[in-house]
Amino acid sequence: MTQKAKNASMTMMGTLLLTLWVMLFGPDAFALPPVQRTVLPNGLVVLVCEEPSLPVVTIRLLTEGGSRRDPSGREGLAHLTARGLLLGTSKRKAVTINEELDFMGASLLTGADQDYAGLTLRILKKDLDKGFDLFMEILTQPTFPEEEIRRETEKTLAAIHASEDQPDDVAERAFKKALFLTGPYGHPVEGTKESVQGLTRDDLVSFHRTFYRPNESIFVAVGDMKAEEIKVRLLPALTAWSKVDIPEMPSQSSLEKGPKQVKIDRPITQANIILGHEGVARGNPDYYTLTVMNYILGGGGLTSRLMEEIRNRRGLAYSVGSFFDPGKDPGSFQIFLQTKNGSAREAISLSLKEMDRIRKELVSEKELEGAKKYLIGSFPMRFDTQAKLSQFLSQVEFYGLGLDYADKYPSLIRSITREEILRVARIYLHPDRTILVVVANLKEAGMD
């Protein structure tokens, strides 16, 4: 699912449920449990969090093996490498791995994103030793069997082919291709048909050998165990994991400054529209002010300006919203919506007007307080389960936010003023140089 689709799925019921949660429980419904941080001699960062609500342990390993590391012409390599970890090791075939996981009632997932790749194991505490041994074997000793890799490649190609029939996926790919002229974020994580077809087992072996290393990784253990148990049962194997020098990756992104239009003709009744431009990196000091500003503009679901103007008042779209997609490098800002072909032009015009309005006038006190209340109140839901907590901690470490991030977040949001929102809107929103992508029946939309 694209980021756009994920945001769209939250605009209705998700917003209502989270608003109810805030009203009932408030921002202090969950406090982040204490976390111990250790850096091993091989450079691996280890985070341990005791969470004894269930006799379960969740282990997550994050490494710098995301799609931003894909070589030119080998797009999709990070994705296929992550998928290939589960296809066999020096000791076990894929079928044996699956049988052992099933026998323990455990789950082991692998995957790659733009910035990182990772493995996540969820297992009963009583099976931790056996499960962790399997985890380390898959992490450090994958064999990437030729036949299994061929089948996984075919699955990836089939998924890429299927996505070509999904207008929102088509729009997302076209937008990123238009925005990122060069740099790590311009291609889909799963690659393209042409690039994936050219990937070989040797490519996967080399990528794994280079990037799946402790000195560029984060290990998180969350669950029903004491920190001392982790030291005794897990750290010896983690310490023995050998490090290597990983090549530096200079940031050399080149982004389209716009304005630009990409029109894709499809025989469909709904126009799928993306309107946007360059965004920010996660480390941008204005990130939190932008979060509040975007909530008011289009990120707040039913309460946002875009939703109020385009859906509620005009009835032009069922879902509409906006988001910033930050990463290690600057990502994108997008407004996304679906509307009837015949109302595409009007919906685009209204979106641009709302972008312009938030750049020209102060938001209201009511809008600002509503955004703050929601963002602070819903924040604990980011780590209210073991799985969410392990993901939260790994990303906090990955982006260098500090282990006091959960404590700082409310004050960071509370301190934002109307004047600061106006300032960042003027700096980071550019309605005069957007990239417009329209996937629609262009004749019906009056855009042929």
N, C-alpha and C positions, 0 to 999 in steps of 0.2 A: 504494500500500500504506500502511495506517495505521501510526503509530508502534507501536501495540500489536502488529500483525502482524510488523513488523520485529524487535521484541524477541523475539517467539515463535520466529521463524525462527533466532535465534541460540542458543536455549536448549539444543539438542542437539548436533548435529555441530559448530556454530561453537565452542562452548565446548571441546569435545574437541580441535579443531584448534589453538585458541589456547593451550590448556594444553600441548599437545605442543610448540608453538613456543617457549613460555617455557622449558620444560625443556631444549630443544636449544640455543637461542641466547641466552637471557637478555635482560635489559633493554637491553643495549648493542649489540644486533645491528645497529641502524641509528642513526647519529647524524644529527641534523638538519643539513643543509648550511648554510653561512653565507648570511645574507639581508641584502640592502641595502635600506634604507627611505628613500624620498624623498617629500617633499610638494611638488607642483607649485604654481605661482602661482595656479592656478584651484581649488586645494584638493584635487585628486586625490591620494590616497595610492598610491604605487607601491612594490611589493615585488618584488625580483628575486632569484632563487635559481638558481645554476648547478648543473645536475644533468646531467652529460654521459654517462650510462650508455647512452642511445640518441640517434640523430640526430633528435630530436623536441623540439618546444616546445609547452608547454601554457600557454594564456593564459586567465585567469579574471577577469571583471569582476563585482563585487558592488555593488549599489546599494540605497538605502533604499526600494525599490519593492515591498515584500512586501505580503501581504494585510492586514497591520495598517493599511495606508494606504487600504483600500477605504472609500469613503464609505458611509454608511448607505443601504440600498436598492440599492447597486451592488456587492454582494458578488460576488467573482469577477473584478473588474475588473483587479486586479494580475495574476492568472493569465492572463487573456485577452490583456492587453497584452504580457506576456512571450512568449506563444505567437505573437502577431502580428508580432513583430519579424522573423521569418523568412518572412513572407508577401509581401514585396516592398519595394523601396526606390525612391528617386527615379531610380535608374539601372538596376535589374534587377527582373525578375519572380521569383516564387518558384521557378519551374521552372529559371530560369537560375542562381539561387543554388545550388540543389541539384546541377545539372550541374557547376558549377565546383568545388564541394566534392568531388564524386565524382571528378572528373578529378585533383584534387590528392591524393586519398586522405585527405582531412581530415574531421573531424567538428566540427560546430558545434551546440551544444545551448543552449536557453534555458529558463528556468523561474522560478517564484516559490515562495517558502516563506512562512511566517508573517511573518518579520521582514525578509526581503530578497528581491530578485530578482537574476538573474544570467545571464551568457553565458559559455560555456566553449568555447574553440577548441583542438583538438589537431591539430597539423600537422607535417609534415616540415620540418626546418630549412631546406632548400633552397627551400621555398615560403613562407617566413615573411613576406616583404614583401607578396606577393600576397594571402596569407591574412589578414594584418593589415589591409590596405586594405579587404577585404571585411568583416572584423569591425567596423571603425569605421563603415563605411557602414551596416551593419545596426543598429548601436548608435545612430547619430545621425541617420539619414535614412530611417527606416521610413515607408511611406505608408499602411499598413493598408487595403489595397484592400477595398472593400465586399463584393464577391463572395467573396473569400478569408476575410474575417472572418465572413461568414455561415456558410460551411462549417465554420470552426473552432468557431463557436458551437454548431452542430449536433453536432459531435464531443463537445464538452464536455457538452452536455445528454444525449447518449447514454451517456457515461461516468457521469454522475450517476444516470441511470435504472438502469444496470446495477448500480451500487453499492447500490441499494435492495434487491437480491436477495442481498447479501452480509451475513450477520448481524453479522460483526465490524465492518463499516463502519457499519451501522445503529446498533450499540451505541456506537461512537466518536462519531458525530454527536450522538446523544442525550445522551451524557455531557457533551460540551462545551457543548451548548445549555443543559443543566441547571446546569452549574457557572458559566459566564461569563454573568452576567445582562446586563452591559454590558462593553464593552471590545473590544480588537482580536482576541482569540483565540476568540471564541465561534462563529464561522462557518467552514465548510470553505474551504480555500484556493481551490478551484474554484468556490465560490459555491453557490447553490441554483437550482432550476429557475426559480423566480419572478424572482430577481435577474438571472440570466444572460440570460433572455429579454428583459429591458429594457435591456441594454447596447447602446450605439451606437458607431459609428466615432468620432464626436466625443468620446465618453467616453475611448476609447483614446488618441486624439491628445492630449487634455488631460492625461491621466495621464502619458503618456510625456514630454510637454513639461515637466511639473512635477517629476517624480521621477528621471528618467534624466539626472542632472547630475553633473559631476565633484566638486563640493564635498560630495556625500553618497555618494561611491563609493570603491571600493578596486580597484586593478588589480594583478594578480599575474602574473608571467611566470616559469615554471619550465622549465628544459630545457638543451639543448646550445647555449648561447650565453654570451658574456661580458657582464658588466654594461655595459661600454663600448659593445658592439654595440647593446644596448637603448637607450642614450642617443641614439645616432646614428640608429637605424632606427625607433624607436617613439615616443620622447618628443616629437618635434615635433608629430605629429598629436594626441597626448594633451594637450599644452599648449594647442593651439588650440581644444580643446573648451570651449565657453563655459559659465560657471556662472551660476546664478540663485539668488535667495533661495528656500529651500524652507520652507513653512509649518511652524511648530512643531507637534508632536503631544503635547499634554498627556496624561499617563497618568491615565485616569479609569475604571479597571476596577472593576466591582462583582461580587463573587463570592458564590455561594450558600454559606451556612455549614452547611447540613444539620442533622440528617439528612434525606435525601430518597430516595424510590424512584421509578424509572421502569421500568414493566413493558411490554414490547412482545410481543404474542402472535404467534407464527409457527408454521406446521406443520413443525417441524424436530425432529430427534432429539437434538441437542446444544444445551444452553443456553450462550449466549455472555454472559459476565458481566464487567462492569467495576465496580470498587469503588474509590472514591477521593475526593479533595477538592483544595483549592487546593495549589499547590506553591510554587516559589521562582523568582526571576529568576536569570539566569546570573551576575549580579554579586553574589549573596548571599555573604557571607564564610564561611558554613557549607557552601558548595557541595561542597567536597572531602570533608568529614566525612560529608555526606549521601550522596555517591557510594559511600563504603565501607559505610556503614550499609545502603544499598539493595542493594548487592551481596550482603551477608549475608542480608538479608530475602528478596529475590526476583529480584535482577538477576544472580545468579551461575549461572544455568542449573541444571545438575544438582546443583551444590553448595549451592544456596540453601535456606533453611529452608522456604519455600513449596513448592518442588519436592520436598523430602524428605518433608514431612508429607502433602501432598495427593496427590502422584503415587506416590512410592516406597512409603510406608507404607500408604496407603489405596487406591491405584489408582483415584482419582476423576477424574484429568485427565491427558491426555497432555502438555500444556504448560500451565505456569502461571508467572507472573512479575510483576515490578513495575518501575516506572521513574518518575523525575522527568523532566518535559519542560519545561526552563527556556527562557526567551527574554529579550528586552529587558525585558519585563514578566513578572511572576510567571505561570508556567504551571500545570500540574497534576501531581498524584501519582496514579498508577493501579496497581491490581492487576488483572490480566486473566487469565482462564482460560476454558476450555471443558470442560464435563462433561456427562454424561447428564442429561436433564431431571430424572429421579428423585433425583439426588444433588446438585442445585443448592443446596438449603438447607444441606446438610452442608458443602459446599465453601465456601460463603460464611461459615458459622460458623467454620470452621477458619482462613480468611484473617483474619478479625477477631481471632481468638485469637493468631495470629502477630504481627499488628500490635501487640496489647496486650503480648505477651510481651517484645518487643524494647524496649518503653518501660519495663518494670518490672525487668529484670535485665540485668546486664552480659553482653555477648557473650563467648564463650570466647576465650582466647588463640589457639587453633588456628584459629577462624573468622576472627579479625582478621588473623593472619599469612597465611592463605590468600587473603584478599581483597586484601591489600597486594601479595602476590607476583603475583597475576594482573593487577591493575590496572597495576602498574608494568611487569611483563614484557610485557604485550600492548600497551602504549602506543605503541611504535615502529611497530606495524602501522597506525597512523593516518596515517602519511606514508611508507609504503614503496614507493609508486609516484608517478609524476609527477602523476597525476590526484588522488590522495589528498593529496599534498603541497600542491598549489595550493588545494585546498579547506580544508585545515588552516590554511594561512597566512592565507587570506582571513577565516576565522572567528576566528582569534586576533586579527587586527586589528579586525574588526567588533565583537567583544565586549570590546576593550580589555585583552587578557590580557598583552600585552607580548611582544616577540620572544624573550625569554629563557624563555618559558613551558615549552618542551620541556625545558629544563635544570632548571627549578624543580619540575616536576610530581612527579618521584620523591620529593623531599624533602617536598613538601606531603602526599603520601600516607603516607610513612613516619612522619611526626610525629603522626599521629592515634592517639589512645588509646581504650581501652574506655570510659573515663569520658566522653570527648567524644561517642562514639556514643550513649551513653545520654542525654546532654544533648540532642542534636539530635533524637533519636527522640521525646523527651517534648515538644519544642517543635513539631515539624513533622508528626508523625503523630497523627491524630485518629480513632481507631476509633469513637468515640461520635457522630461527626457526618459520616459518610461519605455520599456520593451513590452509590446502588446502581442500576445499570442492568442489566436482565435481558432478553435477547432469547431467547425460548424458547417451547415449547408450555407455556403457563402452567398449564394443567390438570394435565398430567403432572408439572410441577415443583411442584405444590401451592401455586401462587402466584396463582391466578386470583381 
